[in-house]
Amino acid sequence: MNLQTVKLKIIKLLSGGIVNIIAILIGLYIGIYHPDLGKAIGIYGKLYITVLQMCVFPIIITSLTISIVSLSQPKYSGIMIRILLFLALMSIISSLVGISIAYLSNPAFEFALAESPILADVVEVASQIKRGLLAPLAPDLKKGISVFLGNALTDNVFQALSGNETFQVVIFTIIFAISLAKLNAEEQDALSPIFQVILKVFNNIFNVFTIVLPFFVVCLVAETITLVGKDTLLAMGGVFGKYCISGIILFLLMQTVIMLRTKLGPIKTLKMLKTPLIIGIATRNSIAAIPATIDTLINNFRFDPNIVEAIVTLGTFLGRFGYTTYFAFATIFVTQIYGMQLTISDYGFIAFTSIAAGMATAGLPGKISLTMFAVTLEPLGIPVGTVITLFFSIEPLVQPIRTVGVIHGNCALVSLISSPQLLRAK
């Protein structure tokens, strides 16, 4: 056995889902039983997130630009409209699933607020804002949709990049890509290879650091449990269970769409989709699953290759269905903690901001994506910092569910756009 073979086997082992699960368990053990060690190794997890951050924006800008330019070709003119319509519809359904399950299950009911200092801090902040159990949402704390949309734009893209304003960068990239698509074919051909090379370079950097992910998973989980505390983790267990219900319902809805459009049974469709779904669960990265998803939809389901490549690439960044459901569920949960009485318009606003927050997480590591709670919570006047700390405790558990929601949802989107006659079941 040569050195190259050994190297490949080690990389395969470290990239496997079992190793990452073991890493999570080790992190949980250190955080619960050795909190001092958890605090000490936390710095390495933060350094890892910083390294990954430098790859985020190049991947978002290049991938999104390439996808939009491809969809602008004349042969896809009608399909582009259908994609946007179904994308919007599926995003709305995803947010409504999260809102409905949170409303019906009321995860904040009998929540053990007094068992954790962090949870107690949330309650204290809520009382300072003077939100009673039956108090309506204060008008002066509600930000209009127009203000939110205004914050989505930037007058200095470089400032948005340096300030890690992901949603602003996404909006700028879409505008840039649409403008690029208006150029003639010769000018597009001159720029496209540059974007493809940049994307490949940063994907390679990202993949290299993914290899050592298990070690940093231990550091991140251990620090999270140390900071949050065992009591908070136990208290959030019920919230996680109820969120799983929303994830399962979303999965079943998308699975039903795929089965109806392909006229295949549930077992066969799941068997054909197992590779991208397993990759998503193991890596917790929907971008990493793009090649497998494209290969599965083209070779297993026999969908049109051009449509598949365009939708899967663009959908990974805009069709953030799993994240949308999570933000909607979590936002309703937080409003329940604060005892806020929401109106129909408030629920509609939360549905809208949950979709926006989901889109803004494209390319972000799981921990950093939690900062997008600012999109849903700040317009409601809710402090974000302490609330985010709550969700750190269950982040390693919910991230695979969110990722599967993105991958599976975009497979359903392809089945809605691509003509069923293009499928030839094996």
N, C-alpha and C positions, 0 to 999 in steps of 0.2 A: 504494500500500500504506500503510494508516494505522498509527498507532502501536500500536494494540491488536493488530493482526495480527502486527506485528513482535515484540511482547512474547510472544504465544502461541507463535510459532515458536521464540523463544529458550528459553522454558520447556520446550517439547517437545524441543528439542535437548539441553538440560542433563539432562532426565529420561531420555534414551535410554540403552540399555544400552551402546552403542558408546562414548559419552563416559565412562561409568564404567569400562569396560575400559581405555580410554586413561589415565584417571586412576590406575588401579592400576599400569599399566606405568610411568608417570612416577614414581610413588611408589617402585616397586622400583628404578628407575634412580637416583633421588636417594639412597635408603637404601644402595645398594651402592657407588656411585661418589662420592657427596658426603655422607658421614655427618655432617659438621658442620652442613650445611644441614638435613639430616633432623632433627637434634636441635633446631635453632632453630625450625623450623616445627611441631614436635610440640605446642607449647603451644596452637596454634589447633585442632588436632584434639581435644585434651582439652576445650577450651572448647565445642566443638560437641557432644561427648558430654554435657557438663553441661546444655546447653540442651535436648537431647532428653530427658534424664532427667526434666525437670520435666513432660513430657507423659506419661510412662509410667504412673504410677499412676492419674491421672484416666481414661485410656483403658481400663485394665484394669478398674477398678471399675465404670464406667458400662456398658461393653460386656458384661461378664460378668453384671451385674445384669439388664440388659434381656433377655438371652438366657434366663437361668434363669427369670425371671418369665414369659416367653412360653411356655416349655416346660411350665409348671405348669398350663396351661389343661386342663380336663377332656378335651378331644378328643385331647390328646397324652399322656394318662396312661400308656397302654400303650407308646407309642413312646419315652417317656422311659426306661423300663426297658431297652428294646432298645438305645437309644443308649448307655447306660452300660455294658451288657454288651459290645457290640461295640467300644466305645471302649477298655475294659479289655483285651479280647482282642487288638486291633490294637496297643495299646501294648506288651503283653507280647511279641508277635511282633517288633515293631520293636527292642526291647531284645535279644531273643535273636539277631536278625540281626547286630547289632553285636558281641555277645559271641562268637558263633560264628566270624565272619570274623577277629576279632582273635586268637582262640585258634588257629585253623587256620593263619593266615598268619604269626603271630608277628612283628609289625612291629618289635619290639625286637631281633630277631636280627641280629647283625652291625651293630648301630647304632653309628655313629661317635661314641662318647662323648667321646673325647679331642680331637676337632677343634673343640670349642666350649667356652668357659669356662662358659657357662650349663649345658650338658649335664654338664660335669665337676662343677659345683656340685650338680646333682641326684644324681650318684653319691656325692659326698662326704656329702651329707645322708643318703643311704640307708645308707652305711657307719656313720654315727654312730648311726643307729637300730638298727644291727647286724642287718640283714636279709641273710642269705646266700642263695645261689642255691637252696639246698634247705631253707632255714629256714622253718618254718611261721609262719603269722600269729600274732603274739603275742596271747594272750587278753586282756591288759589294754589292748590298743589297739583292740579291736573294740567298737564301740558297738552296743547292741541296737536293734532296730527301734522298741521302745517309747520309747527316749530320743530317737530321731530324730523320731518323731511328736510327742513332747512339745515339741521345738524348733520344730515347725511352727505351734504356737499361741502367741499373745501375750496378755498381760494388759493391754497398752496399745497400741491400734491406731495411735495418733499417734506413739508411739515407734517402731513398726514402719515407719511411713511415713517418718519422719525418718531412720531407720537403713537405709533402702533394703532392707528385708527383704521381698523380692518374694513369696516363697512364703507367708509369714505373711499378707501382704495378700490373696493369692489365696484362702487358706482363710477368712479373715474375710469376704471378699466373697461367697463361696459361702454361708456361714452367713447373712449379711445378706440376700442375695437370696432364699433359701428362706423366711426369716421374712417378707420383703416379699410373697412370693407368697401367704402365708396371709391377708393383708389382703383386705378386700372389693374389688370391682371399682372402686367410686368412689374409694376411697383409693389404689388403684394408679394410677388415671387421673390423680390429682392429682400423683403423684410422677414418673411415667414421662416426661412432657414435659421435666421438669427434667434428668433423666439424659440424654435425647436431645440437648438443647441443649448440655449440658456436653461430651458426646461429640463433637458437631459442631464446637464451638469448638476443642477440643484437637486434633482431626483436622486442622482448618484450619491451626493453628499448626505441626503436624507436617509437613503438606504444603508449607508455605512454606519450612521449613528443608531439606526434601528437595530442593528446586530447586537449592540451592547445594551439594548433597552432593558432586559431583565434586571441588571444590576441597579439601574437608576429607578426602576419601578419599586424595588425594595426601599430605596432612599426616600422616594416621594410618598409612598404609602406609609412608611414608618413615621415620617415627619407629620403627615396629615393626621394620623391617629394620635400622635403625641400632642399636637396643638389642639385638636378638637376634643379629645378625651373619650374614654371608653363609654361613659354615660351617654354622651351625645351620639356616638355610633349606634348604641343599642336603641336609643330613642328614634333615630332615623331609619331603623330597620323596618318599622311599620310603613313609613313613607315610601321606602324602596319597594316593598311588596305591592303597594297600591299603584305605584308607577309602572311596575311590571305588567299590571292588568292593561294599562293603556298601551304599552308596547306590544302586548299580545294581540289586542284588538286591531291596532294598526297593521300588524303583520298579517292577520287573517283577512283584512280588507284588501290589502295589496295582493295577497295570494289568490283571493277570489277573482280579482281582475285578471291576473295572469291565466288562471284556469279557464275563465270564460272566453278570453281572447284566443288562447291556443287550443282550446278543446281537449286539454289533457287533464288527467286526474291529479289529486293532491300529492300522492306519493311519487309519481313520476316527475312532476314539476320540481318538487323539493330535491329529488335525487339529481336532476339535471342542474339545479342551482347550487348544489352543495359546495362546490369549490370556491366561488366568490364569497359565499356566506361564511364559510369556515375561515377564510383569509380575513374577512372583516372582523369576526369574533376574536381571532388570534392576535391580529395587529392593532385592532381598534382604530383603523385608519382606512377610510373609504377611498382615499386616493391610491393607496397601495393595492386596492382590489380592482382598480380600473382595468388593467390588462386581462385579468381572469374573467371579469364581468363581460367584457367585449367578446372574448373568445367563447364563452359559454352561450351568449345570445346568438352569435353568428353560427357556430359549429353545432351546437346542440339543438337550438330552437330554429335555426335557419331563417333568422330575420335578415332584412336588407343590411349589408355591412356598412354602407354610408350612413344610414339613419342611426344604426347602433352606435357607431363611433362618435357621431355628433352629439347624440342625446346623452350617452353615458358620461362623456367628458364634461359637457356643459351641466348636466344634471347633478353631477357630483358636487358642483359649486353652488348651484341655484336650487336644486331639489333636495333641500336638507330636511326631509320629512321627519326623520327620527329626532333631530334636534328641535324642530318646531314643536312636536308633541311634548318633548321634555320641558321646554321653556314655558309652554302654555300651562302644563300641569304644575310645575314648580311655582310659577307666578301666582296661580290661584291659591296654592298651598300657603304661600307667604302672606297673601292678603287675608287668609283665614287666621293666621297667627296674629296679625295686626287687628283683627276684628273689623275689617272694612266691609261695609255694605255696598256691593257693586250693583250698578244699573246695567240694563241691556247694552247701552252705549259703551260702558266700561268693559264689558266682556268682548264687545266687538273690537275695541281698541287693543285689548290684550291679545286677541287673535291676530290682529295686524302686526303688532310689535313682536310677537313670537315668531312670525314668519321672517320678519326683518332680522331678528336676532339669530335665527337659524342660518340664514344666508351669510351673515357676518362671521360665522364660525369657520367658514371654508378655509382649509389649510392650517387651522390653529390646533395645537396640541390640546388634549382634553382639559388640563388644568387651566390653561389660558382661555379656553373657550368659555369658561364660567364667567369671565369678566363681561361677557355679552348680556348678563343679567341686567346690566345698566340700561340696556335698550328697553327692557320691559318694566323695570322697577322704578327707574328715575322719573319717567313721566307721571308715575302715580305718587311721587313724593316719598318713596320708601328708600331709606339708606341702604346702599348696596354692600358695603364692606363686610359687615357682620353676617349678613344673610349668606354671602358667598361661602364663608367659612363653614356654614352648616352643610352645604352640599359637597364639600371636600371629602367628607367621611364616606360618602357612597359613590364618589366619582369613578373609582376603578370598577364598580359593579354596573353602573348605568351606561358607561361609555360603550361597551360592546353592543348593548341594546340600541343605543342611538345610531351606531355605525351600521348595524344590520338594517335599521329603518331607512337609512340613506340608500344603501345598495339595493335592497329589495324593492324599495319604492321606485327607484329609477328603472329597474327591470320591468315593473308594472307600467311605467311611463312609456317605455319602448313598445310594450305589447299594445298600448292604446294608439300609438302613432303609426307603427308599422302595420301594413295590411296583413290580415290573417292568412291570405293566400300565399304569402311569402314563406309561411311555416310549413315544413315537410317533416312530420314526426318521424323519428327514427324507428 
